Amino acid sequence: MNRMIVEKYMFIGCLCIIALLSGCSEYDSVSPKSDPIYEPVRMPEKAMVMADQSRNAIIISDLATNKVVWSWDPVSAKMPVSSQSWFVNPSECKPVMDNRCILMTASGGAVALIRIADHKVLFYAYCGSNPHSAEMLPDGNIVTAESYAGEINTFVVDTVKVFGVKADTKKIGNAHNVVWDAKRNCLYATGTLQGGVTAVFRFSYNGDRLSPMLQGQKRIYTFENESGGHDLFPVQGKEGLLWLTAASAVYQLDVSKEPVSCEKVYDITDVKSIANDGNDIYLLKPTEEWWAEGPVDPSGNAWFRLKGSRLYKCRLM
């Protein structure tokens, strides 16, 4: 074989190696051009994001057709094998950043920020046993509610490093939810006091991007005979009102004035999530242990069912 042919094949070989190395990474090993599930997805006019524990997946459904149009799971996303068990039984699925990303938690311990357009995990961390909710702070950092140890954990979000660790921890018993109030510049969460009574707490935030810390913990409402505060979520179209689901009923919490007040809205037990769009209300009311195949209205009428799914939370986009 002459010298020119040898050099030709050596050059082609080098190009192949460079292409392989530059095209793969731990979090992005599939080319968007070669795999249609990684192509940008145009969201339906009315969509719902759901935590499906049957497949350890986050899914988005078109409410006009009741068809799943997008999904993410840790295996398909090629998350590190050592952390895939953290994503067992997803427990939160909040659309954030103008519906460009999904903030999720899972009972296995994960919190993650996922970009919808290309399924890329921008940030993830382990936040303890059985987290139930997460929220984004104004500077892009993330706070989580973890029920086993009763921790409200804050994380510095670094989308270059991707993986993160706890930067700050506050304790409230049986922490299940976190909601940021942009108008009042504070965070709300529910916890359980000694004796099993549910209480609502408020925190301020120091606003330090690199050394975040929640401060000024204050109990702002205490139930007399209620336990198991579960979902806390803004009432769409009504500023200052928050949905609160608990063991025996669904409430609306009014944080617009002092003292904070609370009104029972529905005598519906153990609702895992609640969302509204005008007068349409979507409740995830378990039919099997702690999950269901779809949301219902307050009268128990099904909006839709995904056969074989185990939905834990549903959020409108």
N, C-alpha and C positions, 0 to 999 in steps of 0.2 A: 504494500500500500504506500503510495507516494506521500510526500510531506504535506502537500496541499489538502489531500483528502483527510489525513489525520487531524490537521488543524481545524478543518471544517467540522468534523464530528466532535472535537473537544469544545468548540465554540457553542454548538447546539446543546451539548450536555450541560455546559455552564448556565446557559439561558434557562434550561428546564429546572435546574436546582434553584436558581434565583427566583423563578416564578413560584415554585413550591413553597419556599421559605417566606416570600413576601405575601403570599395569599392566605397563610394560615396563622392563627393565634389561638390562645386558650378560649377566647370568648367569641371569635368570629371566624370559624373554620369553614363556613359555607359561603360561596360567592353569591351575592344578591342576583346576579345575572343568570346563575345556573340553577337556582332553586326558587320556584315561584312563591313559596311560603315566606320568603324573606323580602319579597318586593313590597314597596309601599302599598298600604291598603287604604282605599277611600272609604271612610266610615259612612254608614247609613244615616239618613236624616234623623232617625230616632233609634238609638242603640242602647244596649245594656251590657255592662261588664259583670261577669259572675265568677265566683270561686267554686270550681268543680272538684270536689274531693275524690270522685270516682277515678279520675285520671291525674290527680295532682296538677291540675291545669287551671290557668286563667283563660276564660273564653269571652268573646264578644258576640252578641246575637243581634240581628236586625229585628226590631220589634214589629216591623210591617210584615215580614215573612216568617218570623220565628226560626230563621236559619242562622247557624253559627258562621260568622264571616272571618273570624280571627281566633287564634289560640296560641298559647305559650305553655310549655312545660320544661322542667329542668333538663330532661334527657335530650329532647330535640334541640334545646338551646346549648347543649354540650357544656353544661356547668361542670366544674371539677367533680369527679366521682366522690371525693371525700366530703363534699358539701351537699350532694343531691338529696340525702335523707333529711336535710333541714327543710326541704320544700314539700314534705309530706303533709297532706291535709291543709291546703290553702285556706286562710281564715279572714283575709281582707283583700279588697281589690278596688282601690280608689282611683278614678281618673284624675290626673293632676297636670299642671303645666299646659292649660288650655286644651285638654284632651289629647295631648301629644304623648303622654306617658301614663303608665299605670304603676301605682305604688301598692305593693302587696306584702302580706305577711303569711306565714304558714305555721301550723302547730308544731312542726318539727324544729322551729327556732329561727327561720329565715325572715329577713326583711329585704326587699329588693325594689329597685326602680328600673322599670322596663320601658324602652322606647317602642312605641307601637309600630312605627314605619318599617323598622328592620329587625324587630324582635331583640334588639341588643340590650343586654343587662348593663346599665350605666353605673350601678352601684349595688352592692349587696353586703350583708353582714349577718352574724349570728346574734340574736337579741334575747336569748334565754328560752326556757321551756314554756311552750304554749302562748306565744304572742297572739293577740286578737285584733290589733289595729295599729295603724301608723298614720302619721300626718307630716306634711312638709311645712317647715318654718319659712318665714319670709326670705331668708338668705339662702334657701336651698338645702339646708340641713334637714335631717329627718328625726322625728321622735316616735317612739313605739310604746305600746301598752302590753305588758306581759303579765299574765294572770298568776302563774305558779308561784313566783317569788313576790308578786305585787310590785313590779318595777315599771317606772316610766323612764325609758332610756333615750338619751340623745346621742346622735351620731354626726360626725363631720362627714359630709358627702364629698368625695373626691372621685371624679369620673375618670381620672387618669390611672390612679391606683386601683380603682373599682372596688376592691375589698376594704371594709372598714371595721372598726371596733368601737365599743362604747366610750363616749367622752364624758358622760354625766349620767347619774342615776338618782332618781327620787323614789321613795317608797309610799305606796298606798295599797291597802289590802285588795287583792283580787282585781287588779287593774284590767279593764276590758276595752277602753276606748280613749281616743284623743282627738280633739277638734280645735283648730286654730281659728280665732276670731280676729280678722284683719281690722275691723273697725275699732275694736277695743284693745287691740294689741295684746292679746292674752291667749292662753291655752286652757281648755276645759278637759276634765277626765272624771270618770266615776270610779269609786272604790267602795269597799265594804268595811264598815267599822266593826269593832268587837261587839258580838251579839248578832252579827249578820245583817245589820241595817245598811242600806245603800245611801251613799252621800256623793255630792258633786263637789269637785275641787277646781280651783282656778290657780294658774301659775302665770307669772310674768317671765319674760325671756331676756337674757342679758344682751342679745344681739351680737355676740362675739362669734364671728364665722369660724375661727380656728380653735376657740376655747368655749364652746357653747355651754350654757348652764341655765336650767330653769330655776326661778327664784320665787320668793314670796308666796309659798304654798298656803292657800286659804280655803277652808271649807265654806262653800257659799249656799249649799242647800242640803238638808238632811231629811230623809223620809222617816215617817213614824212607823209604818208597817209595810215596807217594801224591801225586797232583797234581789240580788242578782242583776244589777245594772249591766246591760249588755251593749246595745248599739246606741251611739250618740252621733247625730248627724244633722246638718242644717235643714230647716224647713225651707224648701225652695219657694221664693216669692214672698216670704215674710221675714223681714230683717229682724234679727234679735231673738228668733225662736229656734229651738233645737228639738228634734225628735229624741226621745229617750225610751228605749224598750227595757223592760225589766221582767221579773219572774211572773208577775200577776197581771200586768197591764202595759199599755203604751201611753206615754205622756208627752206633753210639750212643755219645755223649759223656757221661760222668758228671762233672758239675761240682759234685756235692754234697759232695765232699771234696777235700783236697789230699794228694798231687798229683792233678790231673785225669787220668782214665783214659779209654780209648777201646777199644771192642770192635767188630770186624767182625760184621755181622748177615747181610747178603746179598751174594753175589758178583754184583751187578747193576750194570752200567756206565752212566755218564752219565745218571743219574736227575735230572730237572729239579726235581721237588718230591715231597715225601712227607708223608702225614698218616695218622693212625690214629684209629679210634673203637673202643675195646676191642680185640678181636682182628682187626678189619677194617682192612686196610692198603691205602692208595691211592697208587700210584706213577704219576707222569707220566713214562713211559719213551718217548722219541722213536721214532717209526716212520718219519718222513720228516725228514731233516736234524735239526732241533731241536724238532719238535712231534709231536703225536699227536692222534687224534680222541677220545680218552678215556683215563681212568686204568685201570690193571691192578692185580691183586694180585701178590704176590711170585712166584707161579708163572707169571705172564704171562697169566692169564685176565682178559678185559675186564670191567670193571664195567658199562660202557655205552659207546656211541659216538655222537658228534654228527657226522653225515655232513657233510663239507665244512668242518669246523672245523679250526683249527690251534691247539690248546691247548698252552700253555706251562707253566702252573702250575694246580694244583687245590688248594683249601683247603676243609676242612669247616667248616660254620658251627655 
